[in-house]
Amino acid sequence: ARWQSTENIENVTVVDWSEKNSLARAAKAVVTGRSQFQASVNRNLALTDPYDVRVNIIAPENVENDFLSNTTTLDIGDLTFKNILGYRKTNSFRMLDLDGMDVAVVQSREDGSGDSTDAEQYSNEFQVLGSALDAKLDWVVGAYYYFMDGTAIQNTASGGGQFETGTQESTSFAL
């Protein structure tokens, strides 16, 4: 959305949202170094359609992204002031069958828990723009700030199970 309240002030806002809900992710094991899994690999190798696989769990992937940016520009002749604001939020959940076989070796837990990510990002940039030397030199001076906060959970069974969780926080400044 673009709004120009006066000849010298312009505001542009962009909003974006996307969502993905998929069950169409699967791997196909074609080789194994363990004899106890060879029968499962052979069942996959016997399939002639490359899109046909034998796995032991359905592995959904759900991702939602929200995005907002706003740019406000004030032009006062020789100087232009610009502020750029950004926001993004990401939520995701997925289950994995990493071994690509119809037996449980390396996969998400059968209780329905899987991997998830929840993160938010904020940024703001302020600029002063101008020209000098009879318009032979264009210049920009600015300041930038970025902040991200997120949590990730990895919940994959492998040789007795694995559960990892972590948080991340990141801050950046620039002049």
N, C-alpha and C positions, 0 to 999 in steps of 0.2 A: 504494500500500500504506500503510495507516494502522496504527500500533502505538502503543498507550497503555500504557506499562509501569507507570505508577502514575497516580493521579488527577491529579497535577500535571505529568506529563511526557507529551508527545505528539510523535510523529515521523511525518511524512507524506513518502513518496517517490513521485515520478512518473517513469516511464521511458516514452519515446516514440520510435518509430523509424518512418520512412517511406522508401519507395523508389519512384521513378518511372522507368520505362523505356518510352520512347515513340518511335515513328517517324511519328507523325501530325501533324507540323508542316510546313506548306508555305505559301508565299505565292504569289499569282498576279499577275503583272505585267499591267497593263491599259493602260499608256501608256509610251512611251519618247520621249526627246528625240533619239535617235540612229537614223538610218535603217537602219544595219546590224543593228539588233536588232528591227526592226519585224516581220519574218517570225515570230520567236519569240513576240512579243506577240500577233500575229494567231492563232497556233496555240492559245494559251491562251484568247483571246476566243471562238474557235469552239466551245469546250467548253460544253455547256449545263448540266451538273451543277456546282453551285457547289463541290462537294467534289472535283471532278476537276481536277487541275492537271498541267502538264508542267514538270518540273524535271530537272536533269541529275545531281543527287546525292541519295542518301537521307540525310536529316538526323536522326540519332538524338539524343535527349536523355535522359541518365541522371542522376538526382539522388538522393542518399541523405542523409538528415538523422537524426542521433542526438541525443536530448535527455534530460537527467536533471536533476531538481530535488529538493531535500531541504529540508524545513522542520521544525526542531526547536523546540518551545515548552516553556518551563519556567515554571509559574505558582506563585509563592510568596506569594499573598495580594494585598498591595497593589501588587506589581510582577510584571511578566511579562517574561521574557527570550526573545527569538526570534532564531534564526539561519536565514537563507534562502540556500541554496547552489544555483548553477545551472551547467550545462555544456551546450554545443551544439557539434556537429561537422557540417560540411556538405562534401560532396564532389559535384562535378558535372562532367559532360562533355557537350558538345553540338557538333553540326556545324550549319552554317547555309547556306541558299541564299537569301541576302538579295535577290538580283535577281528571283526568282520567274519565271525563264525556263529554257528547256531548253538554254541556252548558258551557258558559264562567264564571268561578269562579276564579281560580288561574291558570294563563297561561301567556305566552308571549303575547304582544300586537298584535292585528290583523293587525297593519300597517306593519308587517314584521320585526320590530326591535326586537332584542332578546338580549341574554347575549353574551358578547365577552370578550376575554382575549388576550392580546398582551404582551409578556414578552421575555426578552433576559437575558442570563446568561453568564458570563465569569469567568474562573478560570485559575490560573497558580500555579504550584508547582515546586519548585527547590529543588533537593536533592543532598547531597554528601553522598556516601556510602563507607564503608570500613570494614576492619576486623582488629582485634588486638589479642594479646595473642596467637600467633601461630595458628590463624584461629579458636580459641575457642570462640571468641566474634565477632559477626557481628553487625555493628552499622549504623545508618542513622541519619543525621542531615538535617533539611530542613526548608523551609519557604513556606507558602501557602497564596494565595489571592483569594477571591471570590467576585463577584459583580453581582447583579441582579437588573433589573429595569423593572417594568411592570405596566400595566393598566388593570383594570377589570371594566366592565359595566354590571350591572344587571338591566334588563328592563322587569319586570314582573307585570302584572295587577293583583291586588288583592284588592277588596273592594275600588275601586276608582283609583287604579294605584300606582305603585311604580317604582322609578327610582333611582338607586344608582350607583355611580361611585367612583373609588378610584385608587390611584397609590401606588405602593410599591417599596421601594428601600432597598436593603439589602447588607451590606458589611461585610466580615469576613476576619480576618487575623489569622495566626497561625504560631508558631515556634516549 
